[in-house]
Amino acid sequence: MHILVRLYLRTAFLFLVLGLLAGLWIEFQLVTGGTISHGMIVAHVHLLLVGFLLMMIFGVAFWLFPRSGRGQPIGPYPNLVAFSYVLLAAGTLIRAITEFFDLELTAHAWGYVRLGGATAQVAAIFIGIVALWSRIRGAAFPKVETQPRPESERLP
């Protein structure tokens, strides 16, 4: 398994743990009468859906989708795969932190930081799709058409 695939998969599990902990914190705040914000819910969802699910999907796709040739363990664009990983991991982390602590990070500049994280996520997704696009193709061997059996060879 290529190192970038391992990074995608291990980072996905890290985001799963962070997302579960965020959800646990939100539930704790609700039970104890604490304060939660809309941003905490957004961070929780981003950690689980973008951080865990999408990183896992990309990791498995780069691992299992057909490759165009030997010597290309993650496809023809390894630099795009690496760039997509960095953007997606950093963007998701930035987005989760700035959303989760939105009640404390009230300066206007934090909105631009959050926007930067969201932009990194979107760019990473598009780059990941571009890197995978050439690996989505038909069967490696053409389908062989068989001749119908003559009437005399058919089973009754």
C-alpha positions as CSV (number, residue, x, y, z in Angstrom):
1,M,0.0,0.0,0.0
2,H,1.4,3.4,-1.0
3,I,2.3,5.9,1.7
4,L,-0.3,8.4,0.4
5,V,-3.0,5.8,0.6
6,R,-2.0,5.0,4.2
7,L,-2.0,8.7,5.0
8,Y,-5.5,9.1,3.6
9,L,-6.8,6.1,5.6
10,R,-5.1,6.9,8.9
11,T,-6.1,10.6,8.7
12,A,-9.6,9.4,8.0
13,F,-9.6,7.4,11.3
14,L,-8.1,10.4,13.1
15,F,-11.0,12.6,11.9
16,L,-13.5,9.9,12.9
17,V,-12.1,10.1,16.5
18,L,-12.2,13.9,16.5
19,G,-15.7,13.9,15.1
20,L,-16.9,11.4,17.7
21,L,-15.3,13.5,20.5
22,A,-16.9,16.7,19.1
23,G,-20.3,14.9,19.1
24,L,-19.7,13.7,22.6
25,W,-18.8,17.3,23.8
26,I,-22.0,18.6,22.1
27,E,-24.1,16.0,23.9
28,F,-22.4,16.7,27.2
29,Q,-23.2,20.4,26.8
30,L,-26.8,19.7,26.0
31,V,-27.2,17.4,29.0
32,T,-25.5,19.7,31.5
33,G,-27.1,22.9,30.3
34,G,-24.0,24.2,28.6
35,T,-23.8,26.4,25.6
36,I,-23.5,25.0,22.1
37,S,-23.4,26.9,18.8
38,H,-24.4,26.2,15.2
39,G,-20.7,26.1,14.4
40,M,-20.2,23.1,16.8
41,I,-22.7,21.1,14.8
42,V,-21.1,22.2,11.5
43,A,-17.7,21.2,12.8
44,H,-19.0,17.8,14.0
45,V,-20.5,17.1,10.6
46,H,-17.4,18.2,8.7
47,L,-15.2,16.1,10.8
48,L,-17.3,13.0,10.1
49,L,-18.4,13.5,6.5
50,V,-15.5,15.3,4.9
51,G,-12.7,14.4,7.3
52,F,-13.6,10.7,7.8
53,L,-15.9,9.6,5.0
54,L,-14.4,11.5,2.1
55,M,-10.8,10.8,3.2
56,M,-11.7,7.1,3.5
57,I,-13.3,7.1,0.0
58,F,-10.4,8.9,-1.6
59,G,-7.9,6.6,0.2
60,V,-9.7,3.4,-0.9
61,A,-10.2,4.8,-4.4
62,F,-6.5,5.6,-4.9
63,W,-5.7,2.2,-3.5
64,L,-8.1,0.0,-5.5
65,F,-9.2,1.8,-8.7
66,P,-7.4,0.3,-11.7
67,R,-4.0,1.8,-12.5
68,S,-2.8,2.6,-16.0
69,G,0.5,0.8,-15.6
70,R,3.1,-0.8,-13.4
71,G,5.2,1.6,-11.4
72,Q,2.2,3.9,-10.7
73,P,0.9,2.6,-7.4
74,I,-1.5,5.5,-7.0
75,G,-2.0,6.5,-10.6
76,P,-0.3,8.8,-13.1
77,Y,-0.6,11.9,-10.9
78,P,1.1,11.3,-7.6
79,N,1.8,15.0,-7.0
80,L,-1.9,15.8,-7.4
81,V,-2.8,13.0,-5.0
82,A,-0.4,14.4,-2.4
83,F,-1.6,18.0,-3.0
84,S,-5.2,16.9,-2.6
85,Y,-4.4,15.2,0.6
86,V,-2.6,18.2,2.1
87,L,-5.5,20.6,1.1
88,L,-8.2,18.2,2.3
89,A,-6.6,17.5,5.7
90,A,-5.6,21.1,6.4
91,G,-8.8,22.5,5.1
92,T,-10.9,20.2,7.2
93,L,-8.9,20.8,10.3
94,I,-9.0,24.6,9.8
95,R,-12.7,24.5,9.1
96,A,-13.5,22.3,12.1
97,I,-11.5,24.4,14.6
98,T,-12.9,27.7,13.4
99,E,-16.4,26.4,13.3
100,F,-16.2,24.6,16.7
101,F,-14.9,27.7,18.5
102,D,-17.0,30.2,16.6
103,L,-18.3,31.8,19.8
104,E,-14.7,32.5,21.0
105,L,-13.2,33.4,17.6
106,T,-15.3,36.4,17.0
107,A,-12.9,38.7,15.1
108,H,-13.9,39.3,11.5
109,A,-10.6,37.8,10.3
110,W,-11.5,34.4,11.6
111,G,-14.3,34.3,9.0
112,Y,-11.6,34.6,6.3
113,V,-9.6,31.8,7.9
114,R,-12.8,29.6,7.8
115,L,-13.4,30.6,4.2
116,G,-9.8,29.6,3.4
117,G,-10.4,26.2,5.0
118,A,-13.6,25.7,3.0
119,T,-11.9,26.8,-0.2
120,A,-9.1,24.3,0.5
121,Q,-11.6,21.5,1.0
122,V,-13.4,22.3,-2.3
123,A,-10.1,22.5,-4.2
124,A,-8.9,19.2,-2.7
125,I,-12.1,17.5,-3.8
126,F,-11.8,18.8,-7.4
127,I,-8.1,17.8,-7.5
128,G,-8.9,14.4,-6.1
129,I,-11.5,13.9,-8.8
130,V,-9.1,15.0,-11.5
131,A,-6.5,12.6,-10.2
132,L,-9.0,9.7,-10.2
133,W,-10.7,10.5,-13.5
134,S,-8.4,8.6,-15.8
135,R,-8.7,5.5,-13.6
136,I,-12.4,5.2,-14.2
137,R,-12.7,3.1,-17.4
138,G,-14.2,0.0,-18.9
139,A,-13.1,-3.6,-18.6
140,A,-9.5,-4.4,-19.3
141,F,-10.5,-7.2,-21.7
142,P,-13.1,-6.7,-24.4
143,K,-16.1,-8.9,-24.1
144,V,-15.9,-11.9,-26.3
145,E,-19.1,-12.6,-28.3
146,T,-19.9,-16.2,-28.6
147,Q,-21.7,-17.8,-31.5
148,P,-25.0,-19.4,-30.7
149,R,-24.9,-23.2,-30.7
150,P,-26.3,-25.0,-33.6
151,E,-29.7,-26.6,-33.1
152,S,-28.3,-30.1,-33.0
153,E,-26.0,-29.3,-30.0
154,R,-28.5,-27.6,-27.8
155,L,-29.8,-29.5,-24.7
156,P,-33.4,-30.5,-24.7
